[in-house]
Amino acid sequence: MIRVLLDEYLPKKLKYRIQELDSGFDAKTTPEMGWGSLSNGRLLSVAEKEFDVFVTSDKNLSFQQSISKSSIQVVLLVAQTNIYEDLIPLIKKLPVVIKSHKPGRFIEVK
């Protein structure tokens, strides 16, 4: 099972789309985990203990955090907006990215 955490700024229903991609994906949201108010640095340090992949739309995250030293892979979804309809085409690209996850890797999905 590959555990995927979605950032609080992403639509919650993306969790279900990710789980539908592969029966081996278990997706949760940061609010669901009770981590909605954590800063990015603290969030990554807590998340890496329980998750393999962190999916976000925060374009500043890679500049603010040392992802390469983390034990979680960070995936940045780069869409025109953060609304569900704009993100769906990117979600369809995630199976390969999630299955090939590596600690400390940062990947942009456009």
Buried (B, 14 or more C-beta within 10 A) or exposed (E): EBBBBBBBEBBEEBBEBBBEBEEEBBBBBBEBBEBEEBEBEEBBBBBBEEBBBBBBBBEEBBEEBEBEEBBBBBBBBEBEEBEBEBBBEBBEBBBEBBEEBEEBBBBEBE
